[in-house]
Amino acid sequence: METVITLLAAALLIALGARLIHRLNAQHDARIAAHRFGDPYPSLSRPPGHGNPRPPERIDDRRPTGTWP
């Protein structure tokens, strides 16, 4: 009899824990949906002169400038 009660108590605790996790996930999803993560076109909202930086120069694009053989 004690084993049955212990198993029922464990099953109840597992069910309550699953329900709590489910509710916390739903709350988190609602918070994410309500948050505005930024402008859809951030490049249009930059101040003048602050555009995208140039990509780094590739080594293949460099031209030799010295006289070293």
N, C-alpha and C positions, 0 to 999 in steps of 0.2 A: 504494500500500500504506500509506503514511504517513497518507493521508487517511482510510482506513478505520479505522485504529487510533485516530486523533484523534476520529472520529465515535463509535466505540465507547466511548472513554473519556468523552466528553461525555455520552453516553446513560447510562452507568453512574453518573456523578456526579449527573445529574438524578434517576435512580431512587433513589439513596441519599438525596438531599435530600428527595424526596417521602416516602420511608419515615420519615425523621427527623421531618419536620413532622407526619406522621400519628401517630407515637408520642407526640410532645409534646402534640398535641391530645387524644389519649386520656388522657394523664396529667392534663392540665388538667381535662378533663371529670370524671374520677374525683375530683379534689380538690374541685371545685365540688359534686359530689353528696354528698360526705362532710361538707361544711361546713354548719353550722346558721346560717341567716341571720337568725334572730330568732324571737320568739314569734308564733304565728299570730294571737293577739288581744292586741296590745301595749297596748290601752287598758285591759284588765283588770289588767295588771301595774303600772300607774302608782300611785305613792303617793297617798293621799287629798289632795285639794286641788290636784292637778296634772293636771287634765283637759285636754281639747282647748281651745285658746284660741278666743275668739269670732272669727268672720270679720269682716273690716273692714266698716265701715258704708258702704253705698252712698250716693252723692250724692243719688239719687232719694228715698231714705227720710228725708232730713233735713227738718225743719220749720223755716220761718223763725221766728227768735226776736227779731229787732230791729224797729224801726219805720221802717227805710229804705224809700223807695218802691220 
